[in-house]
Amino acid sequence: MRAGRRAAREWRARTAMKTKGRIVCIKDAQDRVLTDFLRS
């Protein structure tokens, strides 16, 4: 039971990290597009 709970918490943390990384990538791409747009 306790091991299952720990695995679930690790899985949740991993999923949150993955989602956060995706958000950062999207934000980084948006910033790049914005800077390219302002530069031109």
N, C-alpha and C positions, 0 to 999 in steps of 0.2 A: 504494500500500500504506500509506504513512505517512499520507496524507490520509484514507484509510478508517478507520485506527485512531483518528485525531483525531476524526472524525465520530462514531465509536462511543463514544468517551469523552464527547463533548459530549452525545450522546443519553442516555447512562447518567446523566450529571450532571443533565440536564433531568428524566429520569424520577424520579431520587432526590428532586429538589426538589419535584416534583409530589406524590410519595408523602408527603414530609415535611409539605407544606402540608395534605394531606388529613388526616393524623394530628393536626396542630395544630387543624384545624377541628373534628374529632371531639372532641378533648380540650376545646376551648373550649366546645362545645355541652354536654358532660357537666358541666363546671364550672358553666355557666349553670343547668342543670337542678338541680344540687346546691344552688346558692345559692338558687334559687327555692324548693326543697323546705325548706331550713333556715329561710328567711324566713317561710314560711307557718306 
